[in-house]
Structure formats: C-alpha cells, structure tokens
Amino acid sequence: MSSKKSSQKPLIALTPYHNTEKDEPYMRPAYLKAIRTVGGTPIILPLDLEQEELERFTAMFDGFLFTGGPDLHPFHFGEETQLHCGNVSPKRDRLELELLKLVIQAKKPVLGICRGIQLINICLGGDIYQDLPSQFSEDFPVAHTQPFSYEIPSHTVTIVPDTLLSRIAGIPAIQVNSMHHQAIRRLAPGLTASGLAPHGLTECVEMQGYPTFFLGVQWHPEYLWEQDETAKRIFSEFVKAARQH
C-alpha cells in the first residue's frame, strides 16, 4: 500500500433511499456524519446505474455501505407477498442486489444496516420474515419498531464469541435501537449469525474468512455512535478496512 493511498480518506459509497411517490433519491444525514467522523468520505450513489457503471464504481470506491429503507420485494426470495409486507422500490432492489454481488466478488469492505442486513442475506440465498408481528412468535413481544427516539436503545443483543462483532464490542452483550418489521429467518449459506436479539432473532451477520470487513446489523448504529462506543467502532473499523484495502 502506497503512502499516497494511506494518507487519503477512503471513499465510501452509500446506497440511496428512494421516495417512490416522487421517484426521488435521498439520504439521511446520520449516515454521512458517522462516516465523516471516523475519517471516511461518504458518496451517495445514483439509483439508476447500468452494469458497466456498477462495475466501474465497484473498482472505484474503497468501501460500501448498504443503508436502511423499505422492504425488499418478496419475489427476490421466492415468496408471495404477505399481507403485512410494506412498500418496495424495484429500482433500489435492482441496484443493491447487483452491486452487492460485484462488491463481494471484489472483496471490498461491506457494512449493511437494517434493510442492508436483509439485503445481504437475500442476495446470498437466505430469506426473511416479511412481517415479524404476524410471523415471529414471542412470549414477551420485543419492540422491534420502538416507540421512542432513535437515539435511545430499546433491547439487547447477545454477541456470539470469536466473531468480528465480539472483537469490535469487547463485551458479551450490547444495547441497540430497533426500527424494523422484517428480519432474517433462514440464514444464507456462508453467513454466520454473530448477534442475537431476545428469543433468538438474528441481529448481526458476518462472513467468516472474508479478507476485509463484512458485517450486517439489524439496528441503526448511525443514531447511537455519539454515545455508544460499540456503535462508533462499527463505523471506525469499517472505514479502517476501507483505508487499508
């Protein structure tokens, strides 16, 4: 790695949110602030990219953050649409599924958040609960869509030892926020569950043996990092890997 490369801020590509009513891409500032704070330069990708552009961007950027957002279309994991499935963005589904395949082939650092962890699992052959309240039974229902501010944790995640998440956190359990009604059901081949919510719901995945950084989390660390060290280290370790790639 050249000194020129190591002295530059790594370029982090972020997949955009999509207002489907107005067909407008947008971005929540919390992601941008988190990446900038730990030394990366965040760049928001366009929604409409051709295959040649996707390949070019895969080579160009140092790390890829797959952000939160709407439900993925259930056809992508071979299911009919469940009664309580939410809105989808076909443009965003196409962009992210195609991009993630290329990024994994290139072994670039990957961070998936909320929708991003579900995208990772679906792209690699797993599936998800389309609606937790109607499909996932809990004797004490945890607020996976919390009733208060994003900056306040709502439930715990137990960390599996000897995983990337355990090395990042350094503790056996963390407190996280939660804003989702879907989650991983059947884990994709090649993925390891490294964080579990109460009642065993998968909250974090990683790929053992991936040469750089590969992590998907169901919660939103971009709203927690200012007061939570583990949340901040998720971003700092991701950007560090991007800088070294």
C-alpha positions as CSV (number, residue, x, y, z in Angstrom):
1,M,0.0,0.0,0.0
2,S,1.5,3.3,-1.1
3,S,1.9,6.3,1.3
4,K,-0.3,8.3,-1.0
5,K,-3.1,5.8,-0.7
6,S,-2.8,5.5,3.1
7,S,-2.9,9.3,3.5
8,Q,-6.1,9.7,1.6
9,K,-9.6,9.5,3.2
10,P,-11.2,6.3,1.9
11,L,-14.2,6.8,-0.4
12,I,-17.3,5.1,1.0
13,A,-20.3,4.5,-1.4
14,L,-23.7,4.7,0.2
15,T,-26.8,3.3,-1.4
16,P,-29.6,5.9,-1.6
17,Y,-33.0,5.9,0.0
18,H,-35.9,6.2,-2.5
19,N,-39.1,8.3,-2.3
20,T,-41.2,6.1,-4.6
21,E,-44.1,8.6,-4.8
22,K,-41.9,11.3,-6.2
23,D,-39.3,8.9,-7.7
24,E,-36.6,10.9,-5.8
25,P,-33.4,9.5,-4.2
26,Y,-32.4,11.0,-0.8
27,M,-30.1,10.3,2.1
28,R,-30.5,10.5,5.9
29,P,-27.7,12.8,7.2
30,A,-26.9,10.5,10.2
31,Y,-25.0,8.1,7.9
32,L,-22.9,10.8,6.4
33,K,-22.0,12.3,9.7
34,A,-21.0,8.9,11.1
35,I,-18.7,8.1,8.1
36,R,-17.1,11.6,8.2
37,T,-16.5,11.5,11.9
38,V,-14.4,8.3,11.6
39,G,-12.3,9.5,8.7
40,G,-14.2,8.5,5.6
41,T,-15.6,10.5,2.6
42,P,-19.2,9.4,2.0
43,I,-20.5,9.5,-1.5
44,I,-24.2,8.8,-2.3
45,L,-24.8,6.6,-5.3
46,P,-27.4,7.3,-8.0
47,L,-30.4,5.0,-8.2
48,D,-30.2,4.3,-11.9
49,L,-26.8,2.7,-12.8
50,E,-26.1,0.4,-15.8
51,Q,-24.0,-2.7,-15.4
52,E,-20.9,-1.0,-16.7
53,E,-21.3,1.8,-14.2
54,L,-21.8,-0.6,-11.4
55,E,-18.6,-2.4,-12.3
56,R,-16.7,0.9,-12.5
57,F,-18.0,2.1,-9.2
58,T,-17.1,-1.3,-7.6
59,A,-13.5,-0.7,-8.6
60,M,-13.5,3.0,-7.7
61,F,-14.8,3.0,-4.1
62,D,-13.0,1.7,-1.1
63,G,-16.0,0.6,1.0
64,F,-19.7,0.1,0.5
65,L,-22.5,0.9,3.0
66,F,-25.9,-0.6,2.2
67,T,-28.3,1.6,4.1
68,G,-31.7,1.1,5.7
69,G,-35.0,1.6,3.9
70,P,-38.2,-0.1,2.6
71,D,-38.9,-3.8,2.3
72,L,-37.3,-5.9,-0.4
73,H,-39.8,-7.4,-2.9
74,P,-40.6,-11.0,-1.7
75,F,-40.1,-12.4,-5.2
76,H,-36.4,-12.0,-4.6
77,F,-36.5,-14.8,-2.1
78,G,-39.2,-16.9,-3.8
79,E,-42.3,-15.9,-1.8
80,E,-45.7,-14.4,-2.5
81,T,-46.4,-11.0,-0.9
82,Q,-47.5,-11.4,2.7
83,L,-50.5,-9.4,3.9
84,H,-48.4,-7.1,6.1
85,C,-45.4,-6.6,3.7
86,G,-44.6,-2.9,3.2
87,N,-43.8,-0.7,0.2
88,V,-40.9,-1.7,-2.1
89,S,-38.6,0.0,-4.5
90,P,-37.8,-2.1,-7.6
91,K,-35.1,0.4,-8.6
92,R,-33.4,0.1,-5.3
93,D,-33.7,-3.7,-5.2
94,R,-32.0,-4.0,-8.6
95,L,-29.2,-1.5,-7.7
96,E,-28.3,-3.1,-4.4
97,L,-28.6,-6.8,-5.4
98,E,-26.4,-6.3,-8.5
99,L,-23.9,-4.0,-6.7
100,L,-23.5,-6.3,-3.7
101,K,-22.7,-9.3,-5.9
102,L,-19.9,-7.3,-7.5
103,V,-18.6,-5.9,-4.3
104,I,-18.4,-9.4,-2.7
105,Q,-16.5,-10.6,-5.8
106,A,-14.1,-7.7,-5.5
107,K,-13.7,-8.5,-1.7
108,K,-14.3,-4.8,-0.8
109,P,-15.4,-3.9,2.7
110,V,-19.2,-4.1,3.3
111,L,-21.4,-2.7,6.0
112,G,-25.2,-3.4,5.9
113,I,-27.6,-1.6,8.2
114,C,-31.2,-2.6,8.8
115,R,-32.5,-3.2,5.3
116,G,-28.8,-3.8,4.5
117,I,-28.5,-6.9,6.6
118,Q,-31.7,-8.3,5.0
119,L,-30.3,-7.5,1.5
120,I,-27.1,-9.4,2.3
121,N,-29.0,-12.4,3.5
122,I,-31.3,-12.5,0.5
123,C,-28.6,-11.8,-2.0
124,L,-26.6,-14.8,-0.7
125,G,-29.6,-17.2,-0.8
126,G,-31.4,-16.8,2.6
127,D,-34.8,-15.4,3.3
128,I,-36.6,-13.1,5.8
129,Y,-39.7,-12.8,7.8
130,Q,-41.9,-10.4,5.8
131,D,-43.6,-9.2,9.0
132,L,-42.4,-10.0,12.5
133,P,-45.6,-9.3,14.4
134,S,-47.6,-11.8,12.4
135,Q,-44.8,-14.4,11.7
136,F,-42.4,-14.4,14.7
137,S,-43.8,-15.6,18.0
138,E,-42.5,-14.1,21.2
139,D,-44.0,-14.7,24.7
140,F,-42.9,-11.2,25.6
141,P,-43.0,-9.2,22.3
142,V,-39.9,-7.1,22.0
143,A,-40.4,-3.6,20.4
144,H,-38.6,-4.2,17.1
145,T,-40.2,-0.9,16.0
146,Q,-39.5,1.1,19.1
147,P,-41.9,3.8,20.4
148,F,-39.3,6.4,21.2
149,S,-36.4,8.3,19.7
150,Y,-33.8,6.5,17.6
151,E,-31.0,7.7,19.9
152,I,-32.4,5.6,22.8
153,P,-31.7,1.8,22.9
154,S,-34.8,-0.5,23.1
155,H,-33.5,-4.0,23.5
156,T,-30.3,-6.1,24.0
157,V,-28.2,-8.1,21.5
158,T,-26.2,-11.1,22.8
159,I,-22.9,-11.4,21.0
160,V,-21.5,-14.7,19.8
161,P,-17.9,-15.2,20.9
162,D,-15.0,-15.3,18.5
163,T,-16.7,-13.2,15.8
164,L,-16.0,-9.8,14.2
165,L,-18.8,-8.3,16.3
166,S,-17.3,-9.7,19.5
167,R,-13.9,-8.2,18.6
168,I,-15.5,-4.8,17.9
169,A,-17.6,-4.7,21.0
170,G,-15.3,-6.4,23.5
171,I,-18.3,-7.2,25.7
172,P,-20.9,-10.1,25.7
173,A,-24.0,-8.0,25.1
174,I,-24.9,-4.6,23.8
175,Q,-28.0,-2.3,23.9
176,V,-29.4,-1.3,20.5
177,N,-32.2,0.7,18.9
178,S,-34.7,-1.0,16.6
179,M,-36.8,0.2,13.7
180,H,-37.9,-2.8,11.6
181,H,-40.8,-5.1,11.0
182,Q,-38.8,-7.6,8.9
183,A,-35.7,-9.7,9.8
184,I,-33.6,-12.7,8.8
185,R,-35.4,-16.0,9.0
186,R,-33.3,-18.6,7.2
187,L,-29.6,-17.7,7.3
188,A,-27.9,-17.7,3.9
189,P,-25.1,-20.2,3.2
190,G,-21.7,-18.7,4.1
191,L,-23.0,-16.3,6.7
192,T,-22.6,-16.6,10.5
193,A,-25.0,-15.1,13.0
194,S,-22.9,-13.1,15.4
195,G,-25.6,-11.2,17.3
196,L,-29.0,-12.4,18.6
197,A,-31.9,-10.5,20.0
198,P,-34.1,-11.9,22.8
199,H,-35.9,-15.1,21.6
200,G,-33.0,-15.8,19.1
201,L,-33.8,-13.4,16.3
202,T,-30.7,-12.8,14.1
203,E,-29.4,-9.2,14.6
204,C,-25.9,-9.4,13.1
205,V,-24.3,-11.4,10.4
206,E,-20.8,-11.7,9.0
207,M,-18.9,-13.8,6.6
208,Q,-16.2,-16.0,8.1
209,G,-12.9,-15.8,6.1
210,Y,-13.8,-12.6,4.2
211,P,-10.5,-10.9,3.7
212,T,-11.6,-7.4,4.6
213,F,-14.6,-6.2,6.6
214,F,-18.1,-7.8,6.2
215,L,-20.8,-7.0,8.7
216,G,-24.6,-6.6,8.6
217,V,-26.5,-5.3,11.6
218,Q,-30.3,-5.1,12.1
219,W,-30.1,-2.0,14.3
220,H,-29.1,1.6,13.4
221,P,-25.7,2.5,14.8
222,E,-25.7,5.8,12.9
223,Y,-28.1,7.1,15.6
224,L,-26.1,5.6,18.5
225,W,-22.4,6.3,17.8
226,E,-22.2,9.6,19.7
227,Q,-23.0,7.9,23.0
228,D,-22.2,4.3,22.3
229,E,-18.6,3.0,21.8
230,T,-19.6,-0.2,20.0
231,A,-21.7,1.7,17.5
232,K,-18.8,4.1,16.8
233,R,-16.3,1.2,16.5
234,I,-18.6,-0.4,13.8
235,F,-18.0,2.6,11.6
236,S,-14.4,3.2,12.6
237,E,-13.4,-0.5,11.9
238,F,-15.3,-0.4,8.6
239,V,-13.6,2.8,7.4
240,K,-10.2,1.5,8.7
241,A,-10.7,-1.6,6.5
242,A,-11.6,0.6,3.5
243,R,-8.5,2.6,4.0
244,Q,-6.3,-0.5,4.1
245,H,-7.9,-2.2,1.1
